[in-house]
Amino acid sequence: MTVNIRDTGGLLRMQDNIIKSGIAAGSALLLGCKNGVTFEHYAGESDAEKHTPVTENTIFHMYSMTKVMTVVCALMLWENGLLDLDAPVGEYIPEYSELSVYDNGNVRAAEKSMTVRDLFTMTSGLSYLAEYDAEALNGFIKQRKPRGTVGFAKDLASLPLLFEPKEQFKYGLSHDVLGAITEIITGKTLDLLFEEKIFKPLDMTDSYFYQKIPCEKAERLAKNTAFDGEKYINIPLLYRPVPALDIDDPSIFSGGSGLVCTARDYAAFLTEMSDNGGRLLKPDTVKMMTSPQLSAKQRKYFNNKDFDKSTFASEHTFALGVRVQDRISKKRGGVTGEWGWSGALGTWFFVTPQGDWFLYLHQHAPAKHGEYITDLRKAYYDRRTIQ
């Protein structure tokens, strides 16, 4: 299946309407298949103050779409026998050998070990720390020494888990700890691993961790914007690696949120993944990565009715770092086997089992995925033709 470019008019009108409605100042929309990009369109502005247009050279903050690349790097290690998905995290980071957990307002020793697989599936008990009170976080936040990726992961182990590992799904810092494990195994920082294992093989020449972007390219970074009721304004970026708190440490290469790149670069990654791997992962590994992993109990926490339906609706579950659709929704459409993920400033993608993919990027806080993605996605499927 491929996208007939002549049938994208509705998608482009929606893209323009998103800008007119105050959801985002500008955006990139790319469609593709196993052979690469089949359609791309850029609209609006990447800087609300300078009125810089969004183009193919605009570099976007991907935030949580970083997680997918962290997963791919970790699975490369698994393919080579260097990472055991079912080993306790404590085998790689000793601080995780003796964890504590909240239990009805009290803190007690955890009864279960956190495994590497729990990090992939976000069933580890880790969160983005917004649930902790000031007293619990005080010492953690006030450490101003450079932590580094591994140091940050070690520090996280000192905080109580929100629940026993494997008991629930909880969106949080699991992939930051996974990134730290890849650093420990390889002896290389995550930025170098991304460059060596993903960027160079796929010729992604405009992809970096945000703190490593060259000065000459920094001006191409899209601004985070908001709508003040009359116009778009530039606002500060969300903190990384902990958006909810004042923790923004450039010594940490966040496997959960640190990537910046152009739409075309991320499209190169999706093209590779839509072809079931080859240069990065083996086809069977991609199949495992995109297959449902949550138990019925864990899934209840993933399908939270208060969460964004474009990602956490009842037809979705979680695999190894990506959502996957395993049932049909009459209301929201899609196909069984579709997988993808999103980012906190409005980045969003999916890949179909046939190898077609969809990529939409904007930079606006809050992202407001629920206000536009369902309609964009439905329009994509409505206009797809079998060739």
C-alpha positions in Angstrom: 0.0 0.0 0.0 1.2 3.5 -0.8 -0.1 7.0 -0.5 -1.5 8.5 -3.7 0.0 12.0 -3.6 -3.0 13.4 -5.5 -5.2 12.5 -2.5 -3.4 14.6 0.1 -5.5 17.8 -0.3 -7.5 17.1 2.9 -4.4 16.5 4.9 -2.9 19.8 3.8 -6.1 21.7 4.6 -6.0 20.1 8.1 -2.3 21.1 8.5 -3.2 24.7 7.7 -6.2 24.6 10.0 -4.0 23.5 12.9 -2.0 26.7 12.4 -5.1 28.9 12.1 -6.7 27.4 15.2 -3.9 28.3 17.6 -2.6 24.7 18.1 0.8 25.2 16.4 2.7 28.0 14.6 4.1 25.7 12.0 4.6 22.1 11.1 6.1 19.4 8.8 4.1 16.6 7.3 5.9 13.7 5.6 4.4 10.5 4.2 6.5 7.6 3.0 7.0 3.8 2.5 9.8 1.3 2.5 11.4 3.1 -0.4 11.5 6.5 1.3 9.6 9.8 1.3 6.6 9.9 -1.1 5.2 13.3 0.0 6.3 16.2 2.2 4.8 19.6 3.0 6.0 22.4 5.4 3.7 25.1 6.7 3.8 28.1 9.0 6.7 29.4 11.1 9.4 27.8 13.2 10.0 31.0 15.1 7.0 33.2 16.1 9.2 36.3 16.7 11.4 36.2 13.7 8.7 34.7 11.4 11.1 32.1 10.1 9.3 29.6 7.9 9.3 25.9 8.5 11.3 24.2 5.8 13.1 20.9 5.1 16.1 22.4 7.0 14.1 23.1 10.2 15.4 21.1 13.2 12.8 19.9 15.6 13.0 18.8 19.2 11.7 15.2 19.2 11.4 14.7 23.0 9.9 11.3 23.6 10.3 10.1 20.0 14.0 9.8 21.1 12.8 6.7 23.1 12.4 4.7 19.9 16.0 5.1 18.9 17.2 4.3 22.4 15.2 1.0 22.1 16.8 0.3 18.8 20.3 0.8 20.2 19.5 -1.5 23.2 18.1 -4.2 20.9 21.3 -4.1 18.8 23.1 -5.0 22.0 20.5 -7.8 22.7 21.1 -9.2 19.2 24.8 -9.4 19.9 24.3 -11.2 23.2 25.4 -8.2 25.3 22.1 -7.4 26.9 19.6 -9.8 28.6 16.1 -8.4 28.5 15.0 -10.5 31.5 18.1 -9.8 33.7 17.6 -7.6 36.8 18.6 -4.0 36.1 20.8 -4.4 39.2 23.1 -6.6 37.2 24.1 -3.6 35.1 23.5 -0.8 37.7 24.1 -2.1 41.2 22.1 0.7 42.8 19.0 -1.0 41.5 19.6 -4.2 43.4 17.8 -2.9 46.5 14.9 -0.8 45.6 12.1 0.7 47.7 8.4 1.3 46.8 5.6 3.4 48.0 2.9 1.4 49.7 -0.2 3.3 51.0 1.8 6.4 51.8 4.7 4.4 53.4 8.0 3.4 51.9 9.0 -0.3 52.1 11.5 -2.6 50.4 10.5 -3.7 46.9 9.6 -7.4 46.7 10.3 -7.8 43.0 13.3 -7.1 40.9 13.1 -4.5 38.1 14.2 -6.2 34.9 15.6 -4.7 31.7 12.3 -5.7 30.0 10.4 -3.6 32.5 12.4 -0.5 31.3 11.4 -1.3 27.7 7.7 -1.7 28.6 7.6 1.1 31.2 6.4 -1.3 33.8 9.4 -0.5 36.0 7.7 1.7 38.6 9.6 4.7 37.5 7.8 7.9 36.5 8.6 11.5 35.5 8.6 12.4 39.2 5.6 14.7 39.2 3.9 12.4 41.7 6.5 13.0 44.4 6.2 15.5 47.2 8.8 18.3 47.7 10.3 16.5 50.7 11.0 13.3 48.8 12.5 15.2 45.8 14.4 17.9 47.7 17.7 16.2 47.9 17.4 14.8 44.4 16.6 18.1 42.7 19.2 20.2 44.6 22.1 18.1 43.4 23.7 20.5 41.0 26.8 18.4 40.2 27.0 17.2 36.6 25.4 13.8 36.8 26.0 12.3 33.4 23.6 9.7 32.0 24.7 6.9 34.3 25.0 9.1 37.3 21.4 10.3 36.8 20.2 6.7 36.5 22.0 5.8 39.7 20.4 8.8 41.5 17.0 7.7 40.4 17.4 4.4 42.2 17.4 6.3 45.5 13.8 7.3 45.0 10.9 4.9 45.9 9.2 3.3 43.0 5.5 4.2 42.6 4.6 0.5 42.5 6.2 -2.9 42.4 7.9 -3.7 39.0 5.5 -5.4 36.5 2.4 -4.4 38.4 1.4 -1.4 36.2 2.3 0.7 33.2 3.6 4.1 34.0 5.0 6.7 31.5 8.3 8.0 32.8 12.1 7.7 32.9 12.5 4.1 32.1 14.2 4.7 28.8 16.6 7.2 30.4 17.8 4.3 32.6 17.8 2.0 29.5 20.1 4.5 27.8 22.4 4.5 30.8 22.6 0.7 30.6 23.7 0.9 26.9 26.4 3.4 28.0 27.6 0.9 30.7 27.7 -2.0 28.3 29.5 -0.2 25.5 31.6 2.3 27.4 30.3 5.0 25.0 28.0 7.9 25.7 24.6 7.7 24.2 25.2 10.5 21.8 28.1 8.6 20.3 26.1 5.4 20.1 23.3 7.1 18.3 25.8 8.6 15.8 27.6 5.3 15.3 24.6 2.9 15.2 21.9 5.0 13.6 22.9 8.4 12.3 25.8 7.4 10.1 24.3 4.2 8.7 21.2 6.1 7.7 23.0 9.3 6.6 21.1 11.4 9.1 23.4 14.5 8.9 21.1 16.8 10.9 20.6 14.7 14.0 22.1 15.3 17.4 21.4 15.3 21.1 20.2 18.8 21.8 23.3 19.9 23.8 25.6 18.7 21.0 24.1 20.5 18.0 26.8 22.6 16.2 26.6 26.3 16.7 26.1 26.9 12.9 23.0 24.7 13.0 21.5 26.0 16.2 19.7 28.8 14.5 17.7 26.2 12.6 16.1 24.8 15.8 12.4 25.4 15.8 11.1 27.4 18.8 8.6 26.1 21.3 5.5 28.2 20.9 2.2 28.9 22.5 -0.9 30.9 21.3 -1.7 33.9 23.5 -5.2 34.3 22.1 -4.1 36.7 19.3 -0.7 35.5 18.1 1.9 32.8 18.5 4.7 33.6 21.0 8.0 31.8 21.7 8.2 30.2 25.1 10.9 28.2 27.0 11.4 24.6 26.1 10.3 21.8 28.5 13.1 20.6 30.7 15.1 17.5 29.9 15.2 14.8 31.1 12.5 15.6 33.6 9.9 17.9 32.0 7.9 18.4 35.2 10.8 19.6 37.3 13.7 22.1 37.2 16.2 19.4 36.1 18.0 20.3 32.9 21.5 18.8 33.0 23.5 19.0 29.7 25.8 16.2 31.0 22.9 13.8 30.7 22.2 12.3 27.3 18.5 11.6 27.8 17.4 8.3 26.1 13.9 9.5 26.7 13.9 13.0 25.3 17.2 14.4 24.0 17.1 14.1 20.2 16.8 16.9 17.8 16.7 16.4 14.0 15.0 17.4 10.8 11.9 15.8 9.5 13.8 14.2 6.6 16.3 12.7 9.1 13.6 11.1 11.2 11.9 10.0 7.9 15.1 8.1 7.1 14.8 6.3 10.4 11.2 5.4 9.7 12.0 4.3 6.2 14.5 1.8 7.6 12.2 0.6 10.3 9.2 0.3 8.0 11.2 -2.2 5.9 11.5 -4.4 9.0 15.1 -3.5 9.6 18.2 -4.8 7.9 20.8 -2.2 8.4 19.9 -1.6 12.1 17.9 -4.6 13.4 17.0 -8.0 12.1 13.4 -8.4 10.8 12.5 -10.8 13.7 13.8 -8.2 16.2 11.6 -5.4 14.7 8.7 -7.8 14.9 9.4 -8.5 18.6 9.9 -4.8 19.2 6.5 -3.9 17.7 4.5 -6.8 19.2 2.2 -6.3 22.3 4.0 -6.8 25.6 1.5 -5.7 28.3 -0.5 -8.1 30.4 -4.3 -7.4 30.8 -3.6 -5.8 34.2 -0.8 -3.6 32.9 -2.9 -2.6 29.9 -5.6 -1.1 32.1 -3.1 1.5 33.2 -2.0 2.2 29.7 -5.6 2.6 28.4 -6.3 5.4 31.0 -9.5 7.2 29.9 -7.9 10.5 31.0 -5.0 10.1 28.6 -4.7 11.3 25.0 -6.8 9.0 22.8 -4.4 9.3 19.8 -1.9 7.2 21.8 -3.5 5.5 24.8 -7.0 4.6 23.4 -8.5 1.2 24.0 -7.3 -0.1 20.6 -3.7 0.5 21.6 -1.3 -1.3 23.9 2.5 -1.0 24.4 5.3 -3.0 22.9 9.0 -2.5 23.5 9.1 1.3 23.5 6.2 1.9 21.0 2.5 1.8 21.1 0.9 -0.8 18.8 -2.7 -1.2 17.7 -4.1 -4.7 18.2 -7.8 -4.1 17.5 -9.9 -2.0 15.2 -11.6 1.2 16.3 -14.6 2.3 14.3 -14.3 5.8 15.7 -10.6 6.4 15.2 -9.7 3.9 12.4 -6.3 2.6 11.8 -5.2 -0.9 11.2 -4.1 -3.8 13.3 -0.4 -3.9 13.7 0.1 -0.1 13.3 2.8 1.1 15.6 4.4 4.4 16.5 5.0 7.0 19.2 4.9 10.8 19.9 6.7 13.6 21.6 5.8 16.3 24.2 5.9 19.2 21.8 3.6 17.7 19.1 5.7 15.2 17.2 3.9 12.1 16.2 4.4 9.1 13.8 3.0 5.7 12.9 4.2 2.8 10.7 1.7 0.3 9.1 2.3 -3.4 8.8 2.6 -2.9 5.0 5.5 -0.5 5.5 3.8 2.8 4.9 4.5 5.6 7.4 3.2 9.0 8.5 5.2 11.7 10.3 3.9 15.0 11.7 6.0 17.5 13.6 5.3 20.7 15.4 6.6 22.5 18.5 3.9 23.7 20.8 3.3 23.3 24.6 1.0 21.7 25.3 1.3 19.4 22.4 -2.5 18.9 22.1 -2.2 15.6 20.1 -5.8 14.8 21.0 -7.1 17.9 19.1 -5.7 17.0 15.7 -4.0 13.6 15.4 -7.2 11.5 15.2 -8.5 13.6 12.3 -5.2 13.7 10.5 -4.7 9.9 10.9 -8.3 9.2 9.7 -7.7 11.5 6.7 -4.5 9.6 5.9 -6.3 6.3 5.8 -9.3 7.6 3.9 -7.1 8.9 1.2 -4.8 5.9 0.9 -5.1 3.8 -2.2 -3.9 0.3 -2.9 -1.4 0.2 -5.7 
